[in-house]
Amino acid sequence: MPLFGEQDREKIGELLGELENPVRLLLFTIPQTGLIVPGRATCETCEDTQKLLEELCELSELLSLETHHFEQERDVAARYGVERVPAVLVLGPEDGRVRYSGAPFGHEFALLLQDIRAASSGKTGLAQETREALAAIPEPINIQVFVTPT
């Protein structure tokens, strides 16, 4: 059963129809096997996150999904700095990337759509003054925003 109703698919399709350049979504997951093994990591939201991203990719030819098994592809996870699952990376033609740790459901879903559009255009919406201030920082920085439903 699809996650999105027909009206939602149409609206999301319209938003994704505005993409300018290809965007890759990287999903790091641990697929559920039905077995619970003590000491082994599990991921309760990975399957739903993958389904959500697959449905998004069906709505735009400029959107693609790469799925990586977190435990079996540790080298790939390390390359992208992924430490927990599910993790979704939004990669556009520019070097910057956005990462979601956890399932992008609820309010985070609207932000995910905005981030996909921004990654596609390469435009952040930051004021020139802010860009200049950020450019003056001599080393890479990691900005984290934590969101919790209330």
C-alpha positions as CSV (number, residue, x, y, z in Angstrom):
1,M,0.0,0.0,0.0
2,P,1.4,3.4,-1.0
3,L,2.3,5.9,1.7
4,F,1.1,8.9,-0.3
5,G,-2.5,9.4,-1.4
6,E,-3.2,10.5,-4.9
7,Q,-3.6,14.2,-4.0
8,D,-0.3,14.1,-2.0
9,R,1.5,12.4,-4.9
10,E,0.3,15.1,-7.2
11,K,1.4,17.9,-4.9
12,I,4.8,16.3,-4.2
13,G,5.2,15.6,-7.9
14,E,4.7,19.3,-8.6
15,L,7.3,20.3,-6.1
16,L,9.8,17.7,-7.4
17,G,9.0,18.8,-11.0
18,E,10.8,22.0,-10.2
19,L,14.1,20.3,-9.7
20,E,16.9,21.8,-11.8
21,N,19.6,19.2,-11.4
22,P,19.8,15.5,-10.3
23,V,19.7,14.8,-6.6
24,R,20.9,11.6,-5.0
25,L,19.4,10.3,-1.8
26,L,21.7,7.9,0.1
27,L,20.0,5.7,2.6
28,F,21.9,3.8,5.2
29,T,19.8,1.1,6.7
30,I,19.8,-2.2,8.5
31,P,17.1,-4.3,6.8
32,Q,14.8,-6.2,9.2
33,T,15.1,-9.9,9.1
34,G,12.5,-10.9,11.6
35,L,15.1,-12.3,13.9
36,I,16.2,-10.6,17.1
37,V,19.8,-11.4,17.9
38,P,21.1,-10.1,21.2
39,G,23.8,-7.5,20.7
40,R,23.0,-7.0,17.1
41,A,21.7,-3.6,15.9
42,T,18.2,-3.3,14.7
43,C,16.3,-0.5,13.0
44,E,12.5,-0.1,13.6
45,T,12.0,2.8,11.1
46,C,14.5,1.8,8.3
47,E,11.9,-0.1,6.3
48,D,9.4,2.7,6.3
49,T,12.1,5.2,5.6
50,Q,13.2,3.2,2.5
51,K,9.6,3.0,1.3
52,L,9.1,6.7,1.7
53,L,12.2,7.5,-0.3
54,E,11.4,5.0,-3.0
55,E,8.0,6.6,-3.5
56,L,9.6,10.0,-3.7
57,C,12.0,8.8,-6.4
58,E,9.0,7.5,-8.4
59,L,7.8,11.1,-8.7
60,S,10.9,12.6,-10.4
61,E,13.4,11.4,-12.9
62,L,15.9,13.7,-11.3
63,L,15.7,12.0,-8.0
64,S,17.6,8.7,-7.3
65,L,18.0,6.5,-4.3
66,E,21.1,4.5,-3.3
67,T,20.6,2.1,-0.4
68,H,23.5,1.0,1.7
69,H,23.5,-1.7,4.4
70,F,25.0,0.0,7.4
71,E,26.7,-3.1,8.8
72,Q,27.9,-4.6,5.6
73,E,29.1,-1.4,4.0
74,R,31.0,0.2,6.9
75,D,33.5,1.8,4.6
76,V,30.8,3.7,2.7
77,A,29.2,4.8,6.0
78,A,32.6,6.0,7.3
79,R,33.2,7.9,4.1
80,Y,30.0,9.9,4.6
81,G,30.4,10.1,8.4
82,V,27.3,8.0,9.1
83,E,27.1,6.6,12.6
84,R,23.5,5.6,13.1
85,V,20.5,4.4,11.1
86,P,18.3,5.2,9.4
87,A,20.5,8.0,7.9
88,V,19.4,9.9,4.7
89,L,21.9,12.1,2.8
90,V,20.7,14.6,0.3
91,L,23.4,15.1,-2.4
92,G,23.1,17.6,-5.2
93,P,25.7,18.8,-7.8
94,E,27.5,21.0,-5.2
95,D,29.8,19.6,-2.5
96,G,27.5,20.3,0.5
97,R,25.1,17.7,1.8
98,V,22.3,17.5,4.2
99,R,21.9,14.5,6.5
100,Y,18.9,13.2,8.4
101,S,19.6,10.9,11.3
102,G,16.3,9.1,11.9
103,A,13.2,8.8,9.8
104,P,12.2,12.0,8.0
105,F,8.5,11.8,8.9
106,G,6.1,14.4,10.1
107,H,7.5,18.0,10.0
108,E,10.9,16.6,8.9
109,F,9.3,15.4,5.6
110,A,8.4,19.0,4.5
111,L,12.0,19.9,5.3
112,L,13.3,17.0,3.3
113,L,11.4,18.2,0.3
114,Q,12.8,21.7,0.8
115,D,16.3,20.3,1.1
116,I,15.9,18.2,-2.1
117,R,14.9,21.3,-4.0
118,A,17.8,23.4,-2.5
119,A,20.3,20.7,-3.3
120,S,19.0,20.5,-6.9
121,S,19.3,24.3,-7.4
122,G,22.5,24.7,-5.5
123,K,20.9,27.7,-3.7
124,T,20.6,27.9,0.0
125,G,18.7,31.1,0.5
126,L,21.4,32.5,2.8
127,A,22.0,36.2,2.7
128,Q,25.3,37.4,1.1
129,E,26.4,38.6,4.5
130,T,25.9,35.2,6.0
131,R,27.8,33.5,3.1
132,E,30.7,35.8,3.6
133,A,30.8,35.1,7.4
134,L,30.7,31.4,6.7
135,A,33.4,31.7,4.0
136,A,35.7,33.3,6.6
137,I,35.7,30.1,8.8
138,P,39.0,28.5,8.1
139,E,38.1,24.8,8.6
140,P,35.1,22.6,7.9
141,I,32.3,22.7,10.5
142,N,29.5,20.4,11.4
143,I,26.2,22.0,12.1
144,Q,23.6,19.8,13.8
145,V,19.9,20.6,14.3
146,F,18.0,18.3,16.6
147,V,14.3,18.1,16.2
148,T,11.9,16.2,18.5
149,P,8.1,15.9,18.2
150,T,6.3,17.7,21.0
